[in-house]
Structure formats: structure tokens, C-alpha cells
Amino acid sequence: MGKYSYVFFTNAVEGRDDEYNAWYTGQHVPDVLQVPGFVAATRYRLTEHGAMGPTAQHRYLIIYEVETDTPEAVLAELGHRAPEMVMSDALRTDDLTGALWEAITDRLVAKR
């Protein structure tokens, strides 16, 4: 079975981070995880340490773990369900960016 990461960089509408985070973690992530093939998700917030390049324009990152032999079918099902998902106007939609990434190695771990 193929392993993928569906990665999105996002921002909240100015001054609405609390509302955005409550919706994203409490509503949106559980909705997406109901789609067959989506198995887990981790959300991140940008720190002031080490930010560089174009991703520094986004304050939030989510990495969904996807396991499937047919990623196009998983994304099609997500697209089919998307109109029924509760969205929040605290999410900025003008600058979000995302893509599906395919794992090309097993997870590599530091040797100590």
C-alpha cells in the first residue's frame, strides 16, 4: 500500500486565530479523517525560529497521512464529500496551498 502526505499551508483571517484553530482541529480534521484512505493528521504552527523561504508566509501547516493504492480515488472521494463539510470563514482561502506527496523512502531515524 502506498504512503502519502497531503500537506497544506494555511492562514487564519487576521485576529481570528482562536476561532480558526478551534474549527480546524475540532471540525475540519475529523471530517477529513472520515474519508477512506486518510489515516492520521498533525497540525503545526510556525515558530519564529528557522523560518525562511515562501512557507514563512503561512502560519499553519497540516500533514495528513494517507495510505492507499489509488490516491486519485481518495482525492476524488474527498472532493465528493467537500461540499458537505462545514467550513469556516476564519480560514483565509486566498493564500492556502497544498499538495499530495508520495513517500519514496521508509521513515529514516537518527542513529544514536
Order of alpha helices (4+ residues) and beta strands (2+ residues): beta-alpha-alpha-beta-beta-alpha-beta
